[in-house]
Amino acid sequence: MTGVQAPASRLLTQEWAVRFVADCARDRELRALCGQSRFGFLWSAGPRSCLVSCTPESIQVLPAHNTGMPWDFSLSASEDAWQRWLRDVPPPGYHDLIAMWSGAAGLRIEGDMIRFAQRLAVTRRLLELGRLACWDDGTAAPDAALAD
């Protein structure tokens, strides 16, 4: 299935958010990682962005504008970078959050870096689930589908 990809235009849309929140609610790995975590991060893909709020009770996706809700850190990259990340087999440097941050992908992480480091495992899992939500439309999906 190499070369297949979900369009980045699905990422951070209202339709995506519904699938993402539902996938998060069903994911045992995420629940185990979250524990008593309470944090929020701003996720941006080109012109689109949203606030992801994580509490022990739930994951919420809120519009980035006019929420008045604080966030601990932000993750932002171009739509092209997220498009490469969405491939069923991402190219080197796009396969993981840290790889995208430290490589050519141009991922910017801003805000409270201590909170980011403390919540890295949860954030990685949230991004994995966000990636899968882009594929969750009944079409072909990556082999790394939800194992729950």
HELIX and SHEET records of a PDB file:
HELIX    1   1 ALA A    8  ARG A   10  5                                   3    
HELIX    2   2 GLN A   14  ARG A   26  1                                  13    
HELIX    3   3 ARG A   28  CYS A   34  1                                   7    
HELIX    4   4 GLU A   79  TRP A   85  1                                   7    
HELIX    5   5 LEU A   97  SER A  102  1                                   6    
HELIX    6   6 MET A  113  GLN A  118  1                                   6    
HELIX    7   7 LEU A  120  TRP A  135  1                                  16    
SHEET    1   A 5 ILE A  59  PRO A  63  0                                        
SHEET    2   A 5 ARG A  48  CYS A  54 -1                                        
SHEET    3   A 5 PHE A  39  ALA A  45 -1                                        
SHEET    4   A 5 PHE A  73  ALA A  77  1                                        
SHEET    5   A 5 ARG A 108  GLY A 111 -1                                        
END                                                                             
